[in-house]
């Protein structure tokens, strides 16, 4: 089994090491003056060490075994989402974490993203590359995603719920959907989008009162900050406004490592996690931000190559699911910090501080590497 490691994608390993260095620097800088959290370099390196071990382990594990047991994994994922709703801990307004010994926490929604990729792969692989049928393929796949989507939405965790939808769309596309279905879906989605925006604006106050009764009114605050920034209060627009200002102040070269004025004055909430891109923009400027995005591009490029080179359709589906997840998380996290996307709690992959997020990202990338390392003839699972 260890002999398979000689075929590991070296550029991806180099990229992960680069992310470890970048994440350590940024999280340390963002937390060093924080009044409530101070993350040591040792702790960051330990988390990355555990993550890299998970990456190697999942790379050596045959991903096709996961596809075989996909129904059981899906059941475990659903059970964890139900359990966390009743027995979980509320953090930042969402009841989505289990408390673990040693002050650690675990977020089931992060794990369910990976489980969904495997489950959708198992459903799509039954067609063996044939065109997807609405009744036999598309509806079951949508149903498989709808249940965890609702369970995560009511935590409430809008960010991860949206990621479920993005994974679904990316995998349905690569699963050989009919172009007529794509065209029809696009027309319906555009029409529904205009209708929802119109209804949202017309029934704004009634909807706000309804959601407030269920504790979800902060969703509208974030949407309003994105759609109608001129109409929201300074408090509601605080994070985005300060983030854009901080990134802009970095200019071309940035203010320098550990010299970010906004970051170290604690004007940026969650600068060590959700808002980590602000640290990049303020301390390393446009050049640093461009380098980070280039590294992400190289990572996605290497993953797409693995998908193209895969001799098995199920492997290609797995990789596209992970790519869809990463691309959206990167775009959403960076976009919300520069004001072109709504504010959510989505972290920046491999860079933001967060044990569960880093572990699941490493496992996901390890699953992609498993596709590369296990290119033998695909066994018949279905």
Secondary structure, DSSP 8 states (H G I E B T S, - for coil): -GGGGGGS-HHHHHHHHHHHHHHHHHHHHHHTT-SS----HHHHHHHHHHHHHHHHHHHHS-HHHHHHTHHHHHHHHHHHHHHHHHH-EEETTEEEEEEEGGGEEE-HHHHHHHHHHHHHHHHHHTTTTS---IIIIIHHHHHHHHHHHHHHHTTT-HHHHHHHHHHHHHHHHHTT--HHHHHHHHHHHHHHHHHHHHHHHHTHHHHHHHHHHTT-HHHHHHHHHHH-TTTS-TTTTHHHHHHHHHHHHTTTT-S-TT--HHHHTT-STTTTTTTHHHHHHHHHHHHHHHHHHHHHHHHHHHHHHHHHH-SSHHHHHHHHHHHHHHHHHHHHHHHHHTTSS-------TTTS--HHHHHHHHHHHHHHHHHHH--S------
